């Protein structure tokens, strides 16, 4: 069974999560603070972590960094913090996804299943093992570094457009922060040049999306980053 580590200091929420997850045949461990979370993670090696950012002994971002020192386990942040800056800090620290409280259980479970699926080897967890990524609007051949439209015609991309698209496609369903994209494509000195991303993503949508004004595959998460949805 999939093992979930729940890290939150709200007893009622933890109880609700444990009941719902166990009812769906997940193994569940729970920790009320960061130190306990790190101990349980080391002892039980969970398949996914649900983590609150506001913990009594340390900030959730510290827990993320502690986990990322030795494991790539998917981490989904659960927090009442609505500020984009705090969400981005958690994602930059190594979180895989972010759900804002209050949330619907169905939404959380869908995010959890997606995170576990992406982490499983050979199941589309990333596009490293998937040479060709197909959507209903375009096809990306990662090995050949080519993109084809829905009719099969080549779509010409600049090297920068390709680099951006490749990063997003290799992280299907996962939010990639603005900082990550800027550092990967342009370098550390361009971390704050978010206008670059707006310009290039607009160009990619014009070339790839059937309706660039209402994109279905290259999605903006306002103030945070971008997500590729196959």
N, C-alpha and C positions, 0 to 999 in steps of 0.2 A: 504493500500500500504506500501511497505518497505520504511522506511525513512533513507536516507543517509546523513551523515554530511561530507562535503568536507572541509579540512583545508589546505590551500595553499595560498601563497602570490603572485603567478603568475596569473594575471587577465586573460590572454589568456587561460591558462590551465584550470582554474576554469570555465570559460565560456564554453569551449569545454566539460568538464565533466558534467556540469549542463544540457547542451543541449542534450547530449547523454543519460544521465540518465533519464531525464524527458520524452524523446522520447520513452523510454522503461518502462514508467509508474512507475518510482520511485519518491517519494517525496524527495526534495533535499534542504538542508540548506548549506550555505557556510560561512566560517570564514577566514579572512586573517591572523590571528595570534592566538597564544596559549590561551590568555585570553578570546578572543571571542569564541574560540572552547569550552572551559570549560563552559562558560555561556550558549551557545546554547545547549550543551549536557545535561546540567542540566534542561534546560527549555523544550526541545523537545524530550528527551529520544530516540535518534536514534537507528536504528537496526544494523547499521554498520558505521564505521568511516574510511574515506580515509584521511590519514595524511601525510603531508610533514614533514621531519625532520628539514629542515632549515627554521625556522620562525623568524620574525623580533624581537620578544620580549622574546622568550625562546626557548630552544632546544626541538625538538619533543619528545625526551625521557621524558622530564618533563611533557609534556601533557599526555603521556601514563601513567606515574605514577599517575598523578592527576586523570585520569579517573579510573584507576584500584583501587583507594581508595574507590570507591562506585559502580562500574558497571563492568560487564563481557562482555560488548558490543564488538563484533569482531572489531579489529583494523587492517587495512591493511596500511602499510607504503608505501608511494610513495616518492622516493628520487633519486637524481642524484648521491648521494654518492655511490661509488663502493667498498669501503674498507669493507672487511668481518668483521673487528672489529666493525665498526659502525652498521652494520646490526645485528650482534649478540647482541650488547648493546640494540638496540631497541627491539629485540625479548625477551631478558632477562627482560626488563622493563615491558613486558606484551603484546607486539604486537603479532598478530596471523599470519601475513604473510607479505611478503616484495616484492614489485615490483619496479624494477629499471627503472628510466627515461632514455631515452624515451621508452614508452611501447605502445603496440598495444591495441586499445580499446577492441577488442574481448578477449584478454588475461585478461585484467583487469576485464571485466564483468564476465568472467568465475570464476576468483578468488573471486569476490564479491559474486556471487551466492553460491559458495562452502562455504564461510565463514558464510553466513546467514543460509544456510542449516545445517551446523554443530552446530550452536547456537540454532536451534529450538528444543524444547523438543520432544522426541519421534520420531525423524526423522533421527537418525543416527548421530546427532551432536557430540556425543562422543560414546564410546562403553559401557558406564556405563549401558545404557538401552538395550544393545544388547549382550546377553550372549554368542552367537556364531558368530564369524566373519569368513566369507567364502571368499576365493580367488580361482582362478583357479588352484593354486598350493598346497594350504594347508588350513586347517581349524583350527581356534583357539577357544577353549572352555574356556572362561574366568572364568566361575564359577567352572568348574572342574580342571582348570589349566592344560589342556592337549592340545597337538597339534597333528593333524592327517595329513598325506600326502594326495596327490590327490587320492591315491588308498584306503585310509581309515586306513592305518597302523599307529600305534603310532610313533611319532617322539620324541625321548628322548632328553630332554634339561636339562642342568645343572640349578640350581637355579638362577645363575647370568644371563644366557641366557634367561630364562623365564622372569625375572624381566625387562630386556631390551625390549624384545618383547612385553610384556604387556603394558609398557609405550607407545610405538610407536602405538600399535594397538588401544589403548584407545584415541588416537589423530589422527584419520584417515585424511590424506590429509594435516595435519598441520606440519610445520617444528618444530622439538624439538631440541633445541640447545645442543651442546656438554656439556656446563656447567650444564644445567638442568639434562641431563642423568647421568653425573658423580656424581652430588650431590644426586640424587634420589637413585642410585644403590650403590655407594661406599662411599658417605659422603662428607662433605664440604672440607676436607683436600685433596681430589683427584680432585679438580676442573680443574687442568691443565694437568691431565694424559690422554691426548687424545689418546695415543697409546693403552690404555685399550679398548677404543671403537672400534678402527680399528680391533683389534684382535677378539673381541667378535662378531662384526657385520660380519666379514669374516666367523666365525664359523656358525653363524645363516644362512647366505646365502648358505653355503655348505649344510646345512641340509634342507633348505626350498625352495630355488630358483631352478627352472629347469636348469637355466644357471647362476651360481654364478658370472661369469665375466660380465654378462649383466643383473643385477637384475631388475625385474619389480615391486617388492613390497617393498623392503627395500632399499630405495634410499638415496644416499649420496648427501648432499648439501655442496660442498667443502668449508672448512674453517668455516662452520657454524654449521652443525648438520645433522640430519637424518629425513626422512619422510617415513611414511607408506602409500602406495597407494594400496587400495583394488583392 
